[in-house]
Amino acid sequence: MLLRPFLNDAGSCASYLFGCTAHGELAVVDAHADLVDEYVAAAAVIGAPIVAVFETHVQADHLSGLPALVERTGATGYLPEGADVEFAHVALDDGAAIELGTTLVTAMATPGHAPAHNAYVVADRRRGDDAPWLLFSGDSLLVGDLGRPDLHLADAWGQAELLHASVRRLLELPDHVVVYPSHYGGSVCGRALSANPFSSIGFERAHNPLLWHSDPDAFADALLADVPPRPYEQEQIVAANRAGKAGIAA
């Protein structure tokens, strides 16, 4: 299985090109509008088409590249069930699986940062089974932090409690599973993100203090303490991403 990270330091956003080169099926997770040309160029060098674009949630801090990438490549766009968008896509509910050759992508509903949010558990069947190898965690589990619950709904406390249940599910994954989140240090989507963009379930279990709260109320208290300012032009960005537009209306 091929995996290539794309790190955009302007907003501390991470996206990923991955998939099965043997069967010529690649995908992008949480595509950034500024990097569409780079995904397409990388796929051309690899010699395999981009056939799927997965979004973990409607982004609030940057313009999504999903609509433009789908238009450029003819790929299928996938979003979580319940995502409030106005363009054609395939909705993935909890447990839905997509095959990219020998690469198996399974949606895991992880609401809390956003009311409709999926993480994507990935297995490489060339290893002989469907055991999870890596996790595209979106804004649910970050390195040293979790995605803030106050950006998408006014009921931040209720979203925090949903996220508590979501991370309990993520912690059921084996320790060896590698975690590839959609943000790293410098992003306002969390408070204490590490500058290291990647981690593992085992490392986060041992070193992420937000994961140590078994009580949902204590967890919500900790998660909602000292939240940073909201992303610049958040409302306009969310509106553009829901509409599938390439830019923000003046």
N, C-alpha and C positions, 0 to 999 in steps of 0.2 A: 504493500500500500504506500502510495506517495502522500507526503504531508509537507506543505510549505507555508510557514507563517508570513503574514504581511503586517508589519508594525508601522502605524502612522503616529509619529511623535507629536504632531500638531495637536491632537486631541487625546493622545494615549489610547488609541483604539487598535485592537488586534482583530484581524480577519484571517481566514485560512483557506488555502486551496488544497484539496485532498481528493483521494479516490483511487481507482484501480486502473493502472496503466495497461495491464495485460488485456483488459476488455475495453479499454478506451473510454472510460466514463469518469469524469472529474466533477467536483462540486466545489462551491465556495460557501463558507459560513460567514454571516454578518458582513456582507460586502459593503465597502465604503465607497461613496460616490466618487471620491477623488482617485480611487485606485482601479477603476474599471478597466482602463487601458492596460494596466500592469497585469491584472488577472488574465486578460485575453492574450497578451504577449507571452506570459509564462506558459499557458496551456499550449500555445502554438509551438514553443520551443520543446515542450515535453512530447508533443505530437498526439495529444488526445483532446477531445472536445469537452467543454463544460456543459454538462447535461442537467445539472440541478443547482439551485441557489437556495440555501436554507437561511432563514432569519429566525433568531431566537425570540425576538419580540420587536414591537414597533420602537425604533430608537428615538431617544429624546435629546441627544447631545450632538448628533451629526446626521447628515443626509445619507440615507441608505442607497447603496449601489444596486440593490436587487432589480428594480424595474429596468434600469439601463442595461444591466448585464443580461437579463432575460431577453430584452429586445435585440441586443447585439448577437447573442449566441443561439437563441431559440430554446434555451434551457427552461425547465419547469421551476417555477418559484414555489417554495414551501414556507408556510408560516404556521404558528400555533393555532389550534382551534380556538375561535373566539376573538382572534385579532381583528381589530376594527379598522379595516382598510377598504379602499374603494376600487381596487384593481383585481384582475383575475389572478388566482393563485390556487394552490392545493392546500387545504387545511389539514394539519396533522394533529390528531388527538393523542392522548397518552397511550404509549405502546405501539403506535403506528411504526412500521418498518419500511425502509426504502433500500433496495439493493443497487449498488453501483459495482457491477461485476462481483468480485470476491469481497468487496467492502460492504458491510451491513450497518446501516444507520437507523437507530431506534430512538424515537422521540420520548422524552420523559417530561411530563408536565411539572414545571417548577415555578408556579406563580409566587408573587411576593414583591419582586422588584417592579414588575408589571403584572396586571391581572391576567394577561395571556402571555405566557412565557414558557418556552421549551428549552431544556438542555438536550443535547444529542449524544447518545452513547454509541460508540463506534467499535465494531469488531472487524478483524481481518480473518476471513475464512480460510485463507491460505495456511493459517496456523492449525487448522483441523477442527475448529469448533466455533461457536458464536460467543465465546467468552469476551467480555468487554476489555478493550485495550486502552482507549482514551475517551475523554469527555470534553465536548465543546459546551462549556457551562454558561455561556452568555454572560448575563449580569447577575446570575444567582450566586454562584460561588466564585469569588475572586481570590487572588493570592494574598493571604493575610487579612481578608476583609470579606464583606458581602455587599451586594448591590443595595443601594438605599431604597426604601419603600415609599418615599414621599413624592415621586415625580409624576406618577400617572393618575393617582386618585387622591381625593382629599382625605380619605380614611387611611392615613399612614399606619395607624396602630393595627387596623385590621389586615393591611397588607403585610406588616411585619409578622403577624401571627401566621399568615399563609406561608411566608418565607421560612419560618421556623419549621413548619411541617415539610416544606420542600427540601431543606438541607438535611433533615433526618433521613429522607429518602436517598439523597446523594451519598450520605455516609454509609448506606448499605452496600455501596460498591466496594470492591476489594481495594486494599491500600495501594496496590501497584498501578492502578488506573491513573494515567497522566491527565492533568487538568489543563485545558487550554481555554482561558476566559476571554472575554471580548474587550477587556480594559486592563490597564496596568498603571503603575504609579504616575500620578499627574492628572488622572481623570477625576472629574467631579461626581462620577456615578458611585463613588464610595468615599470613605474617609481616610483609610490608612492602608491603601493598596501598596504592595511591594513594587519596587522597580524591576524585580524579576518577573517577567510576564507569564511564566509557566510554573506549574507545581504538580503535586500528586495528591490523591485522596488521603494517603497515609500522612504526608507532611502536614496537610491542612488539619487533619484530625488532631495531630500532636501540637501544632503551633498556632492555629487560628483561634484566638480567644473567644470570638463570637460563637464558635461551635461548641463551646464548653457549657452553654446554658441549656439545661434540660427543661427548665420552666419557661413556658412561652411568654409570660409577663416580664420576667427578668431579661429574657432575650430581647423583647421589644424595647424595653428601657435602654438597654445597651446599644441597640441598633439605631435608636433615634436620638442619641446624645451627640451633640456637636456636629450636626450634619452641615456640610459645606453649602455655599450658595448654589442656586439652581444653574443649570447650563445657560449660557447666553443664547437668547432667542429660542428658548425651549418650545414655547407654544407654536411658533412659526415652523420649527423643525418637525415637530410631531404632526402638524397639519400637512406639511409637504410629504412626509413619509406615509401618512395614511392615504393621501391622494395619489401616491406614486409619481410625484413630480421631482424633477431634477434640481430645482432651485427653490428659494424662499421668495414668496411674493413681497414686493416692495410695500 
